[in-house]
Amino acid sequence: MKPEKFRVGLIQMSCTPEPDENLRSAVVKIGQAAKQDAQIISLPELFLTQYFCQREEHAFFDLAESIPGPTTEAISEAARKNKVVVVASVFERRAAGVYHNTAVVLDSDGVIRGIYRKMHIPDDPLYYEKFYFTPGDLGFKAFDTHFGRVGTLICWDQWYPEGARLTALQGASVLFYPTAIGWHPAEKEKYGATQCDSWQTIQRAHAIANGVYVAVVNRVGHENGNVRGNAASGPGLQFWGGSFFCDPSGKVLAQASHDKEEILIGEVDLRQLEETRRNWPFLRDRRVDAYGAITQRLVD
């Protein structure tokens, strides 16, 4: 029988130009989170490297790897050693010329319980992900783990209520969002506070609308997409951290700073989830017979 409560850990980390160093750091931080009694732990999006999608560079496809592969093997060992579940975001090489931005769910015995391939792929200044990633083709998924049933989406997915809803409908009690989001330095003063508030608000809304916990883990620090000395010029991105964990009523239970590495710990209480849904029965009152048009681009 699954426990009625379990603890999540969110590893807000900065990333260096050296992938091996980032992997070692992630493994150490998984152990630190486990010592704080975290049972399901998430790393940020594409934690192995600095955020390389700031430019279109064919050489960066060499960073991709298969699943299972070296990164999942190292994280699997950390999960098994610490007896924790880990959500790890990996640049997946599926086949020659086909690459995905993929979240891997590794159980406390080190076994891969499943993968989720990022569905929504952005293309904005310094976020040129369409160059690198094929859109996910597995749909939205929830996974049974030793401690509970969870869902994971990735970064740009966090703006879409459809993804949150479809994952929650599969029984996920918590939605994890590994993330790499930051400010363009020239825009921070004018737009920064509003951008960050919108980011948190939309995800808190997912918690409320679906009666689930939401766990969001971002990276932190200024990056130019420097990978093994292959650095770019220009302003780069200032990743704003701000990782947070909220309950099914949207209340933020834990939040990280904008400027340093941290490990957040939060508790999922399935009884609270039950009580919230009894009082706010949004899933009960859905008009599933009336939503067919949602599959259209626009309703003319």
Secondary structure, DSSP 8 states (H G I E B T S, - for coil): ---SEEEEEEEE----S-HHHHHHHHHHHHHHHHHTT-SEEE--TTTTSS-GGGS--GGGGGG-B-SSSHHHHHHHHHHHHHT-EEEEEEEEEEETTEEEEEEEEE-TTS-EEEEEE-----EETTEEGGGT-----S-S-EEE-SS-EEEE--GGGGG-HHHHHHHHTTT-SEEEEE---EE-HHHHHHHHHHHHHHHHHHHHHHHHHHT-EEEEE--EEEE---BTTB---S--EEEE---EEE-TT--EEEE--SSS-EEEEEEEEHHHHHHHHHHS-TTTT--GGG-GGGGSS---
